Amino acid sequence: MKKHNFSAGPCILPQSVLKKASEAVLNFNGLDLSLVEISHRSKDFVDVMENARELALEHLGLQDKGYKALFLQGGASLEFLMVAYNLLEKKAAYLNTGTWSDKAIKEAKLVGDIVEVASSKEQNFNYIPKNYTIPSGVDYFHCTSNNTIFGTQLQSFPETDALLVCDMSSDIFSRQLDFSKFDLIYAGAQKNMGAAGTTLVVVKEEILGKVSRTIPSMLDYKVHISKDSMYNTPAVFPVYVSMLTLEWLKDQGGISEIEKINNAKAKLLYTEIDRNPLFKGFVANAEDRSKMNATFNLTNTNDKDRFEALVKAAGINGLNGHRSVGGYRASMYNALPLESVKVLVDVMQELENKG
Ligand SMILES: *Cc1c(COP(=O)(O)O)cnc(C)c1O
């Protein structure tokens, strides 16, 4: 039986997607050829790329609004640099809410001037800073919508005249937002969208081409747009898996329906973390808690071996916290069924009742 997969990334994907993807590796579209051995210029693959790009815009409500979707390589980590290369002329503002924001700042500093508007680093990123000011005249404001490692999530985004850029790697397609407020969104596939190896970039085309520097071709969004995300050989398998997952999401009723399930999963787990005296949450303020990644620990570390034995016996995978936080992290991405969260909550109650 399939394990209850709470892994933070790469992570759970819908079982139906995995089945279709595995079939395509052996025989794609009835061609008697594998998806991974045909030309990326063949009509069969070009259709995959076009479909994936279109579905991404459709789910975000950004079709016909001047946005382009790209599937690039280099992970979200390369976007840290690409964003700055393409948008940073004088100065950019960053909100520092975790390891990924911190890395984004580090890369952007190679390109230009960065103002860190606020940071929760001094408290090991266990809250989301609020009431900061974005200086006027910055080229863009960058934030991370969900902090995968620490288990915090932005519930609102600032009103600003600056371009709004967001790393949504770990909560894209998980909740409804007014995505048209954003000028550039990027997300590594391997958290909520597909197999590792491709990164979705959704960018408003009119913001590009404004910086004075020469941008190397592979780092230039305009180059990738002009070649329909096929400037070089795309990551064919991860793009295909992303397309299948986006189709699956559509079959589920889209973001609005999956959000209801995501809310139910988060409510179930956080209610238990708050109720059960054997556990405590990591995040300082309940309103900052992530619905994708719940971080928590045992109140008494003497329970560690007993808890972990129960977790293992229940067929739960990937519950270990990131080394910078410790404890546990339950990642509840779109494809994780509510049933898996029920199993985890049962284990937490079993630990308490056998106390
Ligand atoms: C995982 C993650 C990244 C890094 O993604 P890569 O594709 O490994 O480069 C960046 N930002 C966030 C929020 C993440 O969760």
Ligand as a Chemical Component Dictionary entry (heavy atoms), coordinates in Angstrom:
data_LIG
# 
_chem_comp.id                   LIG 
_chem_comp.type                 NON-POLYMER 
_chem_comp.pdbx_formal_charge   0 
_chem_comp.three_letter_code    LIG 
# 
loop_
_chem_comp_atom.comp_id 
_chem_comp_atom.atom_id 
_chem_comp_atom.alt_atom_id 
_chem_comp_atom.type_symbol 
_chem_comp_atom.charge 
_chem_comp_atom.model_Cartn_x 
_chem_comp_atom.model_Cartn_y 
_chem_comp_atom.model_Cartn_z 
_chem_comp_atom.pdbx_ordinal 
LIG C1 C1 C 0 12.141 24.366 -2.313 1  
LIG C2 C2 C 0 12.087 25.838 -2.396 2  
LIG C3 C3 C 0 13.020 26.582 -3.146 3  
LIG C4 C4 C 0 14.170 25.950 -3.860 4  
LIG O1 O1 O 0 13.760 25.293 -4.977 5  
LIG P1 P1 P 0 14.803 24.567 -5.979 6  
LIG O2 O2 O 0 13.894 24.186 -7.094 7  
LIG O3 O3 O 0 15.392 23.425 -5.226 8  
LIG O4 O4 O 0 15.820 25.568 -6.362 9  
LIG C5 C5 C 0 12.868 27.953 -3.194 10 
LIG N1 N1 N 0 11.877 28.568 -2.548 11 
LIG C6 C6 C 0 10.969 27.899 -1.806 12 
LIG C7 C7 C 0 9.889  28.636 -1.108 13 
LIG C8 C8 C 0 11.052 26.514 -1.709 14 
LIG O5 O5 O 0 10.165 25.837 -0.978 15 
# 
loop_
_chem_comp_bond.comp_id 
_chem_comp_bond.atom_id_1 
_chem_comp_bond.atom_id_2 
_chem_comp_bond.value_order 
_chem_comp_bond.pdbx_ordinal 
LIG C1 C2 SING 1  
LIG C2 C3 SING 2  
LIG C2 C8 DOUB 3  
LIG C3 C4 SING 4  
LIG C3 C5 DOUB 5  
LIG C4 O1 SING 6  
LIG O1 P1 SING 7  
LIG P1 O2 DOUB 8  
LIG P1 O3 SING 9  
LIG P1 O4 SING 10 
LIG C5 N1 SING 11 
LIG N1 C6 DOUB 12 
LIG C6 C7 SING 13 
LIG C6 C8 SING 14 
LIG C8 O5 SING 15 
# 
